[in-house]
Structures are given as C-alpha cells and as structure tokens.
C-alpha cells in the first residue's frame, strides 16, 4: 500500500489532477469531499477525458471520476484485494479505516508483495 496519495476535490480540473498524478508518479488520485472519499480518478479516466476532446483545464474531476469506489481496509488480505481488483477491472484500490483514507493499493503493490513473499520462502 502506498500512503503518499494524491488527493483533489470534485470541482478541480482534470488537468490539475493529472499534473499532480504525474508529479507524484502515481496512477490515481483520490477525490475528497472534506475528509470523506467521494471517488477516484485514474490514468484510464484521464485518457477517456482526453479522448473525448473535452478541455481538461475546464472539465471537473467529478465528470470523469468513479464515484464511491470499492475499497479495502488495512486488514484486507493480499488475495482478497487482488480478487476485488481483478473481478472489477481495477488497478487501484483505496484503503480506508473507519471511513478515513489510509492509502491506495495498486496491482503493482500486490505483485511486489507476492514476489517478496515467494522469494522469502
């Protein structure tokens, strides 16, 4: 899990969220309304927005984000997180504890975990 997450608000322009994602070298941004998770914007969402011909400097994140995304908890196993992601076609899964964001787990994180676990045995 990555604890350094990019966050933005639903009203922020897609271009700003995408720039923050590039700057932080991450494939997703969590969309927050106050302290609550409202959605997630991923690289795929940014590509869809760009392909639509929409002006990304004026288009709000809320128009392209996934609202109320599936989520994991810190207690979710690697196998369970992987199953959620594969069954739903996700590459990023927010991790929340008592409705508070703790981080984001990616397919890359899960793959690294499995490789590390196998090499340790």
N, C-alpha and C positions, 0 to 999 in steps of 0.2 A: 504494500500500500504506500502511496505517496501522500505525505501530509502537507506538502507545499502545493496548494491548489490555486488555480486561477479562479477568481470569483468576479462576477459582474451582476448588474441589475437587469431586469427585463427590458427597461427602456433604453439601455445603452446601445449604440450602433454595433452591428455585426462586425464592421471593420475594426472597431476598437477592441472587441473581444478577441478577434482573430489575431490582432497585433500582440495582445497580451499572451495568447497561447504560443505564438512564435517566439516571443521574448523569453518565456519560461520553459520553452522546449517541451510542451505538453500537448496532447491531442484533444483536450476537453477543457471546458470552463463550466463551473457550477454557477447557476443563476439563482441569486439570493433575493428574497424579499425580507429585508430586515435580517433576522437570524434564522429564517426558515428557508429550506431548499424549495425553490419553485420549479427548477428544471435543470437541464444540462444541454450545453451546446458542444457539438463535437466537430472534428475535421469534416466529417461527412455532411453535417448540416451546413457548414460554411461553403463547401463545394456545391451543394444544392442551391444555396442562396446565390452564389456567384454565377452558376449556370443559368439561373432564371433571368439574368440581365438586370436585376434589381440593383440600385445604387446602395452599396453596402455601407456607405458613410451616413446614410439616412434611414436605412431599414433597421428596425429594432430587433434585438435578440429574441424577443418574445414571439416574433413572427416565424422563427426558424427552430427554436429550441424544442426539446422533448419535455413536455410538462409532466410533473410528478413522476420522475423516473424511478424504475426499480432501484432498490438499494440493498446494501448488505450492512451487517453490524460487525464490530470488531471480533465477535465470536463466530462469524460465518467461516466455515472451513474453506480451504482452497478448492476442494472438489465441489462444494455447493456453489461457490461463487462462479466457478468455471461452468457449471451446469446452467446457472441463470444466464450467463453471458452467451453461451453457445446456443441455447434454446431460443433466445430472443434476438440474436444477431448483434449483440453489444460488444464493444471493445473497451468500454469504460463503465465502472460501476461505483457510484458514490457510497461511501461508508459513513453511516450515521450511528450515533449512540444517544439514546434519549432525545431524538429529534435534532441533535447537534452534529454538524459535519465534523468528521474526524479525518477524512481524506478521500482519495479515489484509488481504486484498484483497477489496473489495466490487464489486458491479456498478457502483455509483456511481463508485468509483475508476477502473474501466476505461472507463466512459463519459467521464469527465473527461479521461482520458488521450487518448482518441481525438479529442475535441473540441479539446484543446490542440494535438495533432499536426496536425489538419486546418487549424486557423487559423494555424499556423506555416508552412505550405507555400504 
